[in-house]
Amino acid sequence: MTVVYSAEAVTSASRYMDDRAGLQAAMDAADALADDPDPPGSVRWGGTEWRRLRAGRYRILYSVEGDLVTIMRIDRITG
């Protein structure tokens, strides 16, 4: 499978450059979706075809279509 980052994902992730280690861990988890697009802890998000995966302090929203995984957003979880 191939993992691509949408422009919105790049923009949303860039807000967290103050936490390089945490953001890198989230991006590593996103890249690992190429090997397993449905890892433990991944769930459908709302009523959409998107999926959600938590990686440390981050939430990754993504979609899977055929052999393509598209990262839609990467956001830091508050609280």
Order of alpha helices (4+ residues) and beta strands (2+ residues): beta-alpha-alpha-beta-beta-beta-beta
